[in-house]
Amino acid sequence: MRMDIWSDVICPWCYIGKRRLEAALDDFEHADRVTVVWRAFQLDPSLAAQPGPSAVEVMAGPGGDHARVRARFAEISRIGAEDGLELRLGSAHPVNTFDAHRLSAWARELDQQDAMVERLLHGYHTRNLNIADHTVLADLASEAGLDRDEALGVLGEGRYTDDVRTDLAEARTVGARGVPTFALNGRKFHHGPPEVGPLVRLLRTAAASAPA
């Protein structure tokens, strides 16, 4: 079974969704039969590589209600804490995620994608790092167990650009208009972080109907 997940590094719900998927796989007796593939999605391709306004300012918009956004962030952080995450959303600065997705595609080829995605999500949401900066990205790749110098080569040479563009195009094909979007065996089944129980039941149903 193949689980495709379209996600973006700057989306806190994607981090929450990752934790819930991990919990579901822990409860699923055939987890070894599930291949998880993280696919690229960009919530805002127009963002720059250099940090600009804070996430609060971006979400509120010009003249917007900052207090309302902070309250919403506090609620998301509370939900994340229930899944064991520390989300520091108010102090994050959204940046362009295209290069982060290129590293994820590279790690996917090396069968190290889950570790890379974890470091990217933690780096942005908990450590508030600039995940568009090539030095930061190479450091995160090293933390994920990948070769730092090769990561810099991937980033500097523009490698895996086509892979990311393919993911972005296929997101439209499956109807992924937001993230996280989950597809099992090529069929979209959920948008947003799924609840663990229903996800386990879905996996069991799929396993029971799969060819022996």
GUKOLLUM-691404 format. One line per field, with one value per atom (N, C-alpha, C): residue number from 1; residue in one letter; atom name; x, y, z. Coordinates in Angstrom, 3 decimals. Layout:
<recs>
num <- (NUM,...)
residu <- (A,...)
atome <- (CA,...)
east <- (X,...)
north <- (Y,...)
up <- (Z,...)
</recs>
This chain:
<recs>
num <- (1,1,1,2,2,2,3,3,3,4,4,4,5,5,5,6,6,6,7,7,7,8,8,8,9,9,9,10,10,10,11,11,11,12,12,12,13,13,13,14,14,14,15,15,15,16,16,16,17,17,17,18,18,18,19,19,19,20,20,20,21,21,21,22,22,22,23,23,23,24,24,24,25,25,25,26,26,26,27,27,27,28,28,28,29,29,29,30,30,30,31,31,31,32,32,32,33,33,33,34,34,34,35,35,35,36,36,36,37,37,37,38,38,38,39,39,39,40,40,40,41,41,41,42,42,42,43,43,43,44,44,44,45,45,45,46,46,46,47,47,47,48,48,48,49,49,49,50,50,50,51,51,51,52,52,52,53,53,53,54,54,54,55,55,55,56,56,56,57,57,57,58,58,58,59,59,59,60,60,60,61,61,61,62,62,62,63,63,63,64,64,64,65,65,65,66,66,66,67,67,67,68,68,68,69,69,69,70,70,70,71,71,71,72,72,72,73,73,73,74,74,74,75,75,75,76,76,76,77,77,77,78,78,78,79,79,79,80,80,80,81,81,81,82,82,82,83,83,83,84,84,84,85,85,85,86,86,86,87,87,87,88,88,88,89,89,89,90,90,90,91,91,91,92,92,92,93,93,93,94,94,94,95,95,95,96,96,96,97,97,97,98,98,98,99,99,99,100,100,100,101,101,101,102,102,102,103,103,103,104,104,104,105,105,105,106,106,106,107,107,107,108,108,108,109,109,109,110,110,110,111,111,111,112,112,112,113,113,113,114,114,114,115,115,115,116,116,116,117,117,117,118,118,118,119,119,119,120,120,120,121,121,121,122,122,122,123,123,123,124,124,124,125,125,125,126,126,126,127,127,127,128,128,128,129,129,129,130,130,130,131,131,131,132,132,132,133,133,133,134,134,134,135,135,135,136,136,136,137,137,137,138,138,138,139,139,139,140,140,140,141,141,141,142,142,142,143,143,143,144,144,144,145,145,145,146,146,146,147,147,147,148,148,148,149,149,149,150,150,150,151,151,151,152,152,152,153,153,153,154,154,154,155,155,155,156,156,156,157,157,157,158,158,158,159,159,159,160,160,160,161,161,161,162,162,162,163,163,163,164,164,164,165,165,165,166,166,166,167,167,167,168,168,168,169,169,169,170,170,170,171,171,171,172,172,172,173,173,173,174,174,174,175,175,175,176,176,176,177,177,177,178,178,178,179,179,179,180,180,180,181,181,181,182,182,182,183,183,183,184,184,184,185,185,185,186,186,186,187,187,187,188,188,188,189,189,189,190,190,190,191,191,191,192,192,192,193,193,193,194,194,194,195,195,195,196,196,196,197,197,197,198,198,198,199,199,199,200,200,200,201,201,201,202,202,202,203,203,203,204,204,204,205,205,205,206,206,206,207,207,207,208,208,208,209,209,209,210,210,210,211,211,211,212,212,212)
residu <- (M,M,M,R,R,R,M,M,M,D,D,D,I,I,I,W,W,W,S,S,S,D,D,D,V,V,V,I,I,I,C,C,C,P,P,P,W,W,W,C,C,C,Y,Y,Y,I,I,I,G,G,G,K,K,K,R,R,R,R,R,R,L,L,L,E,E,E,A,A,A,A,A,A,L,L,L,D,D,D,D,D,D,F,F,F,E,E,E,H,H,H,A,A,A,D,D,D,R,R,R,V,V,V,T,T,T,V,V,V,V,V,V,W,W,W,R,R,R,A,A,A,F,F,F,Q,Q,Q,L,L,L,D,D,D,P,P,P,S,S,S,L,L,L,A,A,A,A,A,A,Q,Q,Q,P,P,P,G,G,G,P,P,P,S,S,S,A,A,A,V,V,V,E,E,E,V,V,V,M,M,M,A,A,A,G,G,G,P,P,P,G,G,G,G,G,G,D,D,D,H,H,H,A,A,A,R,R,R,V,V,V,R,R,R,A,A,A,R,R,R,F,F,F,A,A,A,E,E,E,I,I,I,S,S,S,R,R,R,I,I,I,G,G,G,A,A,A,E,E,E,D,D,D,G,G,G,L,L,L,E,E,E,L,L,L,R,R,R,L,L,L,G,G,G,S,S,S,A,A,A,H,H,H,P,P,P,V,V,V,N,N,N,T,T,T,F,F,F,D,D,D,A,A,A,H,H,H,R,R,R,L,L,L,S,S,S,A,A,A,W,W,W,A,A,A,R,R,R,E,E,E,L,L,L,D,D,D,Q,Q,Q,Q,Q,Q,D,D,D,A,A,A,M,M,M,V,V,V,E,E,E,R,R,R,L,L,L,L,L,L,H,H,H,G,G,G,Y,Y,Y,H,H,H,T,T,T,R,R,R,N,N,N,L,L,L,N,N,N,I,I,I,A,A,A,D,D,D,H,H,H,T,T,T,V,V,V,L,L,L,A,A,A,D,D,D,L,L,L,A,A,A,S,S,S,E,E,E,A,A,A,G,G,G,L,L,L,D,D,D,R,R,R,D,D,D,E,E,E,A,A,A,L,L,L,G,G,G,V,V,V,L,L,L,G,G,G,E,E,E,G,G,G,R,R,R,Y,Y,Y,T,T,T,D,D,D,D,D,D,V,V,V,R,R,R,T,T,T,D,D,D,L,L,L,A,A,A,E,E,E,A,A,A,R,R,R,T,T,T,V,V,V,G,G,G,A,A,A,R,R,R,G,G,G,V,V,V,P,P,P,T,T,T,F,F,F,A,A,A,L,L,L,N,N,N,G,G,G,R,R,R,K,K,K,F,F,F,H,H,H,H,H,H,G,G,G,P,P,P,P,P,P,E,E,E,V,V,V,G,G,G,P,P,P,L,L,L,V,V,V,R,R,R,L,L,L,L,L,L,R,R,R,T,T,T,A,A,A,A,A,A,A,A,A,S,S,S,A,A,A,P,P,P,A,A,A)
atome <- (N,CA,C,N,CA,C,N,CA,C,N,CA,C,N,CA,C,N,CA,C,N,CA,C,N,CA,C,N,CA,C,N,CA,C,N,CA,C,N,CA,C,N,CA,C,N,CA,C,N,CA,C,N,CA,C,N,CA,C,N,CA,C,N,CA,C,N,CA,C,N,CA,C,N,CA,C,N,CA,C,N,CA,C,N,CA,C,N,CA,C,N,CA,C,N,CA,C,N,CA,C,N,CA,C,N,CA,C,N,CA,C,N,CA,C,N,CA,C,N,CA,C,N,CA,C,N,CA,C,N,CA,C,N,CA,C,N,CA,C,N,CA,C,N,CA,C,N,CA,C,N,CA,C,N,CA,C,N,CA,C,N,CA,C,N,CA,C,N,CA,C,N,CA,C,N,CA,C,N,CA,C,N,CA,C,N,CA,C,N,CA,C,N,CA,C,N,CA,C,N,CA,C,N,CA,C,N,CA,C,N,CA,C,N,CA,C,N,CA,C,N,CA,C,N,CA,C,N,CA,C,N,CA,C,N,CA,C,N,CA,C,N,CA,C,N,CA,C,N,CA,C,N,CA,C,N,CA,C,N,CA,C,N,CA,C,N,CA,C,N,CA,C,N,CA,C,N,CA,C,N,CA,C,N,CA,C,N,CA,C,N,CA,C,N,CA,C,N,CA,C,N,CA,C,N,CA,C,N,CA,C,N,CA,C,N,CA,C,N,CA,C,N,CA,C,N,CA,C,N,CA,C,N,CA,C,N,CA,C,N,CA,C,N,CA,C,N,CA,C,N,CA,C,N,CA,C,N,CA,C,N,CA,C,N,CA,C,N,CA,C,N,CA,C,N,CA,C,N,CA,C,N,CA,C,N,CA,C,N,CA,C,N,CA,C,N,CA,C,N,CA,C,N,CA,C,N,CA,C,N,CA,C,N,CA,C,N,CA,C,N,CA,C,N,CA,C,N,CA,C,N,CA,C,N,CA,C,N,CA,C,N,CA,C,N,CA,C,N,CA,C,N,CA,C,N,CA,C,N,CA,C,N,CA,C,N,CA,C,N,CA,C,N,CA,C,N,CA,C,N,CA,C,N,CA,C,N,CA,C,N,CA,C,N,CA,C,N,CA,C,N,CA,C,N,CA,C,N,CA,C,N,CA,C,N,CA,C,N,CA,C,N,CA,C,N,CA,C,N,CA,C,N,CA,C,N,CA,C,N,CA,C,N,CA,C,N,CA,C,N,CA,C,N,CA,C,N,CA,C,N,CA,C,N,CA,C,N,CA,C,N,CA,C,N,CA,C,N,CA,C,N,CA,C,N,CA,C,N,CA,C,N,CA,C,N,CA,C,N,CA,C,N,CA,C,N,CA,C,N,CA,C,N,CA,C,N,CA,C,N,CA,C,N,CA,C,N,CA,C,N,CA,C,N,CA,C,N,CA,C,N,CA,C,N,CA,C,N,CA,C,N,CA,C,N,CA,C,N,CA,C,N,CA,C,N,CA,C,N,CA,C,N,CA,C,N,CA,C,N,CA,C,N,CA,C,N,CA,C,N,CA,C,N,CA,C,N,CA,C,N,CA,C,N,CA,C,N,CA,C,N,CA,C,N,CA,C,N,CA,C,N,CA,C,N,CA,C,N,CA,C,N,CA,C,N,CA,C,N,CA,C)
east <- (0.842,0.000,0.874,0.412,1.188,0.354,0.926,0.288,1.045,0.385,0.963,0.380,1.264,0.815,1.374,0.482,0.908,0.958,2.122,2.301,3.214,3.197,4.122,4.769,6.045,6.827,6.262,5.698,5.230,3.809,3.233,1.874,1.921,1.437,1.471,0.593,-0.494,-1.360,-0.645,0.349,1.119,1.971,2.516,3.300,2.388,1.227,0.253,-0.185,-0.431,-0.825,0.239,1.502,2.602,2.595,2.414,2.386,1.215,0.078,-1.090,-0.926,-0.307,-0.022,0.918,1.943,2.882,2.162,1.234,0.482,-0.399,-0.996,-1.841,-1.017,0.145,1.002,1.492,1.681,2.075,0.980,-0.284,-1.417,-1.828,-1.224,-1.602,-0.661,-1.238,-0.441,0.325,-0.021,0.682,1.400,1.915,2.577,3.743,4.350,5.490,5.082,3.782,3.280,2.937,3.105,2.738,3.988,4.010,5.072,4.524,5.171,4.732,5.601,4.963,5.671,5.179,6.105,5.779,5.924,4.853,4.808,4.778,5.325,5.463,4.162,3.921,2.818,3.306,2.973,3.360,2.114,1.952,0.820,0.936,2.158,2.373,3.696,3.660,4.897,5.549,4.820,5.360,6.262,6.316,7.146,8.620,9.344,10.768,11.588,12.861,13.766,14.266,14.176,14.592,13.385,13.524,12.390,11.893,10.592,9.965,9.060,7.809,6.875,6.685,6.279,6.013,4.761,4.582,3.393,2.120,2.180,1.016,0.668,1.675,1.441,0.954,1.527,1.121,-0.335,-0.711,-2.069,-3.093,-2.720,-3.653,-3.850,-2.767,-2.854,-2.799,-2.709,-2.619,-3.833,-3.561,-4.644,-5.489,-5.011,-5.794,-5.756,-6.501,-6.654,-5.562,-4.473,-3.363,-3.774,-4.603,-5.022,-5.802,-6.642,-7.413,-6.480,-5.464,-4.517,-3.718,-3.263,-2.508,-3.358,-4.641,-5.527,-5.672,-5.763,-5.865,-4.584,-3.443,-2.168,-2.060,-2.527,-2.490,-3.321,-4.464,-5.317,-4.642,-4.017,-3.308,-2.147,-1.444,-0.328,-0.822,-2.002,-2.582,-2.885,-3.456,-3.761,-2.465,-1.453,-0.169,0.451,0.317,0.881,0.246,-1.022,-1.690,-1.056,-0.432,0.269,1.773,2.188,3.593,4.465,3.876,4.641,4.717,5.830,5.973,5.960,4.852,4.684,4.807,5.800,6.035,5.642,4.342,3.833,3.947,3.734,3.723,5.064,6.140,7.475,8.123,7.374,7.888,7.745,8.624,8.581,8.496,7.341,7.174,8.148,8.697,9.607,9.238,9.862,9.595,10.096,9.293,9.621,10.084,10.272,10.608,11.901,12.924,14.206,14.123,13.335,13.120,12.472,11.543,10.905,11.907,12.861,13.877,14.719,15.049,15.794,14.965,13.680,12.801,12.758,12.700,12.697,14.000,15.105,16.415,16.432,15.961,15.940,15.013,13.951,13.028,13.763,14.610,15.388,16.349,16.815,17.759,17.069,15.741,14.956,15.166,15.367,15.539,14.563,13.460,12.587,11.899,11.451,10.742,11.611,12.880,13.787,13.998,14.104,14.303,13.076,11.906,10.669,10.522,10.873,10.800,11.698,12.932,13.853,13.365,12.801,12.280,11.116,10.177,9.018,9.432,10.295,10.771,11.590,12.399,13.230,12.410,11.328,10.511,9.569,8.803,7.724,8.199,9.265,9.740,10.953,11.862,13.093,13.021,11.970,11.768,12.963,13.547,14.677,14.197,15.106,14.823,15.054,13.988,14.121,14.193,14.502,14.858,16.355,17.045,18.481,19.241,20.119,20.800,21.694,22.324,23.162,22.312,21.177,20.262,19.747,19.362,18.840,19.899,21.127,22.200,22.429,22.348,22.486,21.367,20.153,19.022,19.169,19.689,19.946,20.948,21.979,22.967,22.323,21.438,20.736,19.868,19.398,18.565,19.397,20.726,21.595,22.079,21.858,22.296,23.610,24.269,25.567,25.380,25.975,25.792,26.329,27.505,28.100,27.274,26.753,25.920,24.621,24.084,22.884,23.133,24.277,24.627,24.741,25.269,25.356,23.986,23.081,21.705,21.082,21.244,20.632,21.276,22.611,23.316,23.160,22.969,22.883,21.449,20.491,19.098,18.514,19.149,18.659,17.301,16.528,15.207,14.138,14.450,13.437,12.262,12.550,11.474,10.624,11.239,10.475,9.449,9.876,8.963,7.843,8.184,7.152,6.161,6.653,5.746,4.781,5.304,4.433,3.365,3.769,2.823,1.742,2.126,1.149,0.206,0.737,-0.102,-1.029,-0.655,-1.565,-2.861,-2.757,-3.957,-4.762,-4.055,-4.735,-5.603,-5.102,-5.867,-6.823,-6.814,-7.719,-7.225,-5.899,-5.338,-5.268,-6.164,-6.201,-5.661,-5.332,-4.751,-3.981,-3.348,-2.522,-2.805,-2.519,-2.077,-3.232,-2.937,-3.900,-3.347,-4.156,-3.741,-4.403,-3.617,-4.144,-3.602,-4.468,-4.064,-4.225,-3.127,-3.122,-3.670,-3.275,-3.631,-4.959,-5.717,-7.032,-7.046,-7.386,-7.489,-8.570,-8.266,-9.285,-9.450,-8.524,-8.665,-7.867,-8.454,-7.752,-7.710,-6.527,-6.349,-5.785,-5.346,-4.770,-5.851,-5.723,-6.764,-6.728,-7.852,-7.887,-7.270,-6.602,-5.839,-6.740,-7.831,-8.703,-9.248,-9.895,-10.402,-9.305,-8.123,-7.028,-6.596,-6.528,-6.180,-7.222,-8.493,-9.557,-9.468,-9.155,-8.997,-7.860,-6.751,-5.601,-5.957,-6.694,-7.094,-8.026,-8.941,-9.856,-9.084,-8.138,-7.328,-6.488,-5.929,-5.107,-5.939,-7.165,-8.019,-8.442,-8.537,-8.970,-7.820,-6.587,-5.431,-5.172,-4.623,-4.282,-3.275,-3.390,-2.480,-1.085)
north <- (-1.191,0.000,1.236,2.249,3.481,4.654,5.409,6.598,7.817,8.609,9.865,11.011,11.924,13.054,14.331,15.168,16.476,17.414,18.037,18.866,20.043,21.036,22.155,22.369,22.693,22.791,23.845,24.927,26.019,25.800,24.634,24.331,23.539,24.104,23.354,22.112,22.149,20.973,19.789,20.071,18.989,18.288,19.059,18.464,17.637,18.166,17.423,16.167,16.302,15.133,14.062,14.468,13.497,12.702,13.388,12.692,11.718,12.120,11.239,10.035,10.243,9.105,8.134,8.649,7.791,6.985,7.648,6.947,5.863,6.157,5.166,3.971,4.232,3.135,2.299,2.924,2.173,1.197,1.566,0.716,-0.261,-0.122,-0.940,-2.132,-3.297,-4.517,-4.824,-4.157,-4.389,-3.122,-2.361,-1.096,-1.303,-2.486,-2.747,-2.830,-2.909,-2.963,-1.578,-0.551,0.813,1.606,2.117,3.028,4.446,5.299,6.689,7.577,8.385,9.294,10.714,11.592,12.998,13.748,14.439,15.139,16.653,17.382,18.829,19.570,20.591,21.528,22.871,23.948,25.280,26.113,26.473,27.309,28.700,29.202,30.530,30.544,30.211,30.193,31.565,32.633,33.979,34.413,33.648,34.025,34.078,34.990,35.143,34.149,34.013,33.133,33.796,35.112,35.832,36.096,35.873,36.093,37.532,37.677,38.985,39.125,39.455,39.602,38.282,38.393,37.201,36.503,35.253,34.508,35.213,35.858,36.602,37.719,38.475,39.583,39.088,37.980,37.426,36.968,36.253,35.726,36.833,37.856,38.946,39.840,40.032,40.927,42.387,43.285,44.706,45.182,45.757,46.262,45.182,43.924,42.817,42.713,41.770,41.563,40.609,41.157,40.334,39.492,40.034,39.295,38.039,38.162,36.987,35.911,36.321,35.358,34.703,35.483,34.905,33.895,34.197,33.259,31.970,32.100,30.912,30.091,30.772,30.078,29.363,29.993,29.371,28.094,28.127,26.941,25.819,26.158,25.142,24.572,25.436,24.968,24.029,24.335,23.451,22.080,22.067,20.795,20.041,20.761,20.122,19.525,20.222,19.723,18.396,18.206,16.931,15.784,16.123,15.119,15.141,15.826,15.819,16.831,17.835,18.815,20.154,20.827,22.202,23.104,23.811,24.671,26.130,26.799,28.218,29.025,29.096,29.648,31.157,31.834,33.285,33.906,33.187,33.734,33.208,32.461,31.959,33.028,32.951,33.870,33.045,33.023,32.206,32.599,31.593,31.792,30.800,30.972,30.079,28.667,27.662,26.284,25.405,25.991,25.167,24.387,25.029,24.341,23.287,23.545,22.531,21.288,21.492,20.359,19.618,20.345,19.661,18.722,19.168,18.288,17.075,17.290,16.172,15.158,15.648,14.739,13.959,14.623,13.950,12.869,13.209,12.241,11.071,11.344,10.269,9.241,9.709,8.800,7.946,8.479,7.773,6.973,6.936,6.237,6.858,8.164,8.890,10.058,9.969,11.133,11.451,10.441,10.709,11.515,11.131,11.853,13.282,13.487,14.826,15.695,15.149,15.903,16.273,15.356,15.636,16.807,16.816,17.903,19.229,19.214,20.437,21.005,20.145,20.601,21.107,20.360,20.772,22.058,22.148,23.326,24.594,24.512,25.709,25.974,24.976,25.210,25.289,24.598,24.600,25.499,25.477,26.266,27.584,27.745,28.983,29.326,28.311,28.514,28.994,29.603,29.987,28.776,28.054,26.802,27.044,28.295,28.586,28.821,29.015,29.274,27.967,27.961,26.721,26.176,27.046,26.577,25.903,26.518,25.926,24.584,24.532,23.290,22.187,22.523,21.522,21.020,21.917,21.500,20.547,20.851,19.974,18.621,18.621,17.352,16.520,17.167,16.453,15.871,16.645,16.148,14.940,14.892,13.763,12.554,12.676,11.558,11.562,12.667,12.773,13.545,13.457,14.104,15.604,16.409,17.851,18.437,18.021,18.564,18.200,16.988,16.596,17.396,17.665,18.499,19.877,20.450,21.750,21.658,20.526,20.323,20.244,19.494,19.391,20.776,21.567,22.895,23.846,23.830,24.762,24.475,23.204,22.803,22.748,23.033,23.031,21.654,20.639,19.268,19.047,18.120,17.705,18.779,19.777,20.780,20.136,19.267,18.620,17.735,17.097,16.241,17.068,18.234,19.096,19.587,19.986,20.455,19.348,18.115,16.985,16.812,16.913,16.818,17.901,19.122,20.240,20.022,19.483,19.211,18.089,17.053,15.920,16.284,17.285,17.765,18.247,18.962,19.434,18.261,17.232,16.075,15.353,15.210,14.497,15.421,16.719,17.651,18.169,18.188,18.719,20.240,20.911,22.373,22.978,22.130,22.555,21.401,21.631,20.586,20.458,19.236,18.042,17.376,16.822,16.012,14.598,13.623,12.223,11.442,10.582,9.682,8.284,7.309,5.922,5.168,4.583,3.853,4.706,5.990,6.872,7.578,7.312,7.925,8.833,10.095,11.044,10.580,10.636,10.242,11.229,12.159,13.083,14.358,15.477,16.751,17.223,17.600,17.976,16.819,17.076,15.991,15.003,13.731,12.751,12.339,11.879,11.271,9.875,9.465,8.216,7.002,6.903,5.726,5.465,6.456,6.235,5.908,6.470,6.174,4.719,4.211,2.806,1.909,2.257,1.449,1.476,2.622,2.714,1.818,1.850,1.023,-0.461,-0.843,-2.248,-2.686,-1.799,-2.114,-2.287,-1.382,-1.462,-2.720,-3.080,-4.291,-5.541,-5.544,-6.720,-6.923,-5.800,-5.921,-6.010,-5.873,-5.940,-7.380,-7.571,-8.938,-9.583,-10.863,-11.569,-11.585)
up <- (0.000,0.000,0.000,-0.721,-0.827,-0.313,0.612,1.155,0.653,-0.186,-0.652,0.171,0.595,1.407,0.800,0.295,-0.184,1.020,1.213,2.401,2.080,2.972,2.859,4.217,4.200,5.439,6.378,5.839,6.695,7.212,6.959,7.427,8.728,9.849,11.113,11.095,10.328,10.256,9.616,8.765,8.168,9.221,10.161,11.248,12.145,12.453,13.257,12.516,11.211,10.421,10.388,10.355,10.368,11.670,12.784,14.064,14.148,13.635,13.694,12.771,11.624,10.750,11.446,12.109,12.828,13.914,14.619,15.659,15.047,13.902,13.237,12.777,12.226,11.772,12.950,14.107,15.303,15.721,15.421,15.797,14.697,13.523,12.378,12.263,12.307,12.369,11.083,9.979,8.718,8.260,9.189,8.861,7.904,7.960,7.081,5.613,5.352,3.978,3.424,4.244,3.839,3.474,2.273,1.827,1.880,2.675,2.827,1.943,1.114,0.208,0.463,0.820,1.044,-0.267,-0.662,-1.936,-1.696,-2.646,-2.500,-2.795,-1.992,-2.194,-1.674,-2.367,-1.893,-1.611,-0.348,0.023,-0.581,-0.691,-1.272,-2.034,-3.323,-4.116,-4.261,-3.946,-4.121,-2.963,-1.904,-0.760,-1.164,-0.531,-0.812,-0.003,-0.357,0.386,1.662,1.739,2.934,3.824,5.136,6.035,5.981,5.922,5.932,7.139,6.931,8.051,8.798,10.048,10.844,10.326,10.754,10.351,10.815,11.970,12.459,11.489,11.067,10.143,8.790,8.328,7.034,7.077,8.129,8.232,8.468,9.212,9.497,8.279,7.497,6.367,6.791,5.838,6.155,6.961,8.115,8.943,9.585,9.559,10.084,11.593,12.117,13.561,14.043,14.540,15.018,16.220,17.076,18.272,17.887,16.866,16.419,15.875,15.104,14.552,15.667,16.644,17.763,18.524,18.693,19.381,18.585,17.260,16.412,16.482,16.456,16.575,17.915,18.968,20.293,20.312,19.621,19.562,18.779,17.649,16.869,17.678,18.408,19.238,20.328,20.885,21.910,21.310,20.109,19.442,19.153,18.683,18.412,19.658,20.789,22.046,22.440,22.102,22.396,21.610,20.491,19.683,19.938,21.011,21.413,20.706,20.083,19.320,20.051,19.885,20.346,19.115,18.930,17.769,18.204,17.679,17.986,16.754,16.524,15.277,15.209,16.314,16.301,15.987,16.269,16.037,14.760,13.968,12.692,11.608,10.616,9.475,8.204,7.551,6.345,5.240,4.577,3.455,2.356,1.198,0.084,0.401,0.089,0.473,-0.687,-1.856,-3.021,-2.813,-2.294,-2.106,-1.010,0.005,1.046,0.433,-0.484,-1.159,-2.050,-2.626,-3.432,-2.563,-1.361,-0.449,-0.059,0.138,0.473,-0.665,-1.903,-3.064,-3.152,-2.875,-2.859,-1.789,-0.598,0.502,0.188,-0.568,-0.970,-1.810,-2.692,-3.552,-2.723,-1.590,-0.728,0.377,0.346,1.367,2.753,2.788,4.048,4.140,3.400,3.320,4.638,5.351,6.600,7.562,7.684,8.577,8.101,6.784,6.245,6.481,6.221,6.438,7.914,8.784,10.225,10.604,10.112,10.455,9.879,8.684,8.089,8.903,9.267,10.036,11.415,12.072,13.390,13.281,12.240,12.059,11.914,11.175,10.962,12.139,12.547,13.512,14.953,15.292,16.675,16.854,15.887,16.000,15.241,14.426,13.657,12.781,12.139,11.243,9.873,9.133,7.756,6.865,6.550,5.801,4.289,3.903,2.513,2.359,3.469,3.448,3.199,2.213,1.831,2.939,3.701,4.811,5.877,6.203,7.180,6.676,5.413,4.848,4.866,4.552,4.575,5.995,6.973,8.371,8.763,8.334,8.648,7.962,6.745,6.052,6.832,7.364,8.173,9.421,10.055,11.238,10.904,9.665,9.220,8.816,8.900,8.565,7.135,6.422,5.038,4.960,3.810,3.633,3.410,4.276,4.216,2.923,2.505,1.284,0.061,0.040,-1.095,-1.095,0.108,0.198,-0.394,-0.089,-0.665,-2.183,-2.680,-4.117,-4.763,-4.138,-4.642,-4.743,-3.693,-3.655,-4.648,-4.696,-5.562,-7.036,-7.370,-8.780,-9.304,-8.446,-8.886,-9.124,-8.544,-8.750,-8.084,-8.657,-8.175,-8.365,-9.185,-9.516,-10.243,-11.199,-11.951,-11.058,-10.069,-9.152,-8.378,-7.920,-7.167,-8.074,-9.279,-10.202,-10.541,-10.635,-10.865,-9.704,-8.485,-7.306,-7.320,-7.647,-7.660,-8.712,-9.856,-10.912,-10.515,-9.893,-9.506,-8.346,-7.568,-6.521,-7.151,-8.257,-8.939,-9.499,-9.955,-10.540,-9.518,-8.279,-7.254,-6.510,-6.856,-6.196,-4.870,-4.688,-3.446,-3.552,-2.847,-2.880,-1.589,-0.656,0.607,1.192,2.325,2.929,4.423,4.948,4.219,3.475,2.331,1.594,1.480,1.887,1.923,0.790,0.151,-0.874,-0.600,-0.654,-0.443,-1.751,-2.219,-3.486,-4.632,-4.634,-5.730,-5.613,-4.534,-4.379,-3.157,-3.378,-2.273,-1.304,-0.010,0.964,2.107,2.262,3.384,3.158,3.592,3.632,5.079,5.530,6.923,7.715,8.958,9.770,10.181,9.811,10.122,11.589,12.077,13.405,13.311,14.380,14.342,14.146,14.912,14.839,13.449,12.815,11.459,10.454,10.651,9.733,9.865,11.075,11.277,10.620,10.783,10.178,8.661,8.094,6.647,6.166,6.875,6.506,6.583,7.610,7.753,6.632,6.261,5.163,3.849,3.616,2.401,2.386,3.535,3.608,3.350,3.861,3.687,2.240,1.485,0.102,-0.896,-0.375,-1.258,-1.688,-2.893,-3.345,-2.392,-2.194,-1.312,-1.878)
</recs>
